[in-house]
Amino acid sequence: MKSILFVAGEGLPFVKSGGLADVIGALPKNLVKQGQDVRVVLPLYKSIAEKHRDSFEDLGTFNVSFGYFQSVATVFTKETDGVKYYFIQHAPYFERDGLYGYPDDGERFAFFQVAVLEMLQHLNYFPDIIHEHDWHTGMVPVLCKERYYNDERYARIKHVFTIHNMAFQGIFPSVVLESLFGLSQELFNNGKLRFRDSISFMKGAIVYADKVTTVSETYAKEILTPYFGENMENVLELRREDLSGIVNGIDTEAWDPKTDKYLPFPLLNTQASKAKHKLALQERLGLRKSKDTMLVGIVTRLTWQKGLPLLIDKLTDVLSQDVQLVILGSGDTNYENILKGYEYRYKRRVCFYCGYNEELAHQIYAGCDLFLMPSLFEPCGISQLNAMHYGCVPLVRETGGLKDTVMPYNEFTKEGWGFSFTSYSGDDFLFTFRRAVDFYYDRPEDYQNMVKACREVDVSWDNSASKYIALYESMFQ
Ligand code: GLC
């Protein structure tokens, strides 16, 4: 058995801004269940400090020298579900509102990454593997191999880097190599970290990690092409042998329809139970109560990635059908305003909840008949898995993890559990949406087949966690 340290910018049950947090909250837990020794390290953000610090154990303070700066960090710990979490505290960097998006993010995450490596020495805990996630942690393998290379305790560590989203790479001026990491400009000059006239944390990890993974098999192939590669496709091509895709699962304990603490009553595997949840949701949201009307749900960040332009373009056509619509999410203010307008115009038929609400998300999956996710690109996607698990049929664009997890319904063989379309086109989306509505009203038996099939899909982490274990082991053979 190998010891594994996950390093990430966010993770449940402590902090979440996107799907990354779901993965960090669930995969380590499952690996532990399968007998692995897994720990996780996160920054101690303000929201974590406010809610949890009283329950943390203080493991002491240590020096962090990063580039031109000398500073200190304190490490706290807490064990949850067999996973030991570490939290790096440095209030000026992390005890602010939110997680990312500050002008000094480069400095904040440079500090975090160096602090994580110094923490290993402070705790005298040197894992066999560090598993880094997304750009916030991409410099960890670079530091181990370029800065700590003559310290065997660091040099022997193997690195797995998981790409959750190619669209965010952590691009900073090349001067940060020296000023924040104490590394040589050579890493810019020789091209290893260079991205145009800057450096990219993500490129660092792609070049330096022993294995690179992403969160679905299809996305692993897609990012080798210019459309999805975000200008990194040629670098990824060089690592093709070490690049693989392992699809995400969901935390089936937190998402158990029978015991879910956010649902007003258990969700059983029957049509009547679904109808009861639909009526409760309509009541809560002020929609007209009607168990027979098709209720369509969307839970998303309101960004271009999630297909918002396409959706908004066709929203009037969508609402010309006999459906109700609930949207939960926030993001781009332009989209928020448009959706507020729709809610105003379609009283008792459209509800837009601007923001995030975990409880409502669970109730939407439980009460809705159809879930829309027409993403432009989708490394994996978690919401379609939640929807399926709660018997809400997904309608997706065939990209990345959506393609790998949603099998389109075949009306002849009766196989499959969703609706999908290929090209990023409003008309294709609308055609597929109308098809879903027709199935719902005119072929209720087929629709029920889909609902049932959705609930039977294995969306747990069991399979994928075993694949990660096999990958970890392969590095030591
Ligand atoms: C990112 C991706 C999403 C993926 C998640 C977790 O948020 O956009 O597709 O499911 O990371 O891996």
Boltz pocket constraint, residues with backbone or C-beta under 6 A from the ligand:
constraints:
  - pocket:
      binder: B
      contacts: [[A, 18], [A, 19], [A, 20], [A, 23], [A, 163], [A, 164], [A, 165], [A, 215], [A, 248], [A, 377], [A, 378], [A, 379], [A, 380], [A, 381], [A, 382], [A, 401]]
      max_distance: 6.0
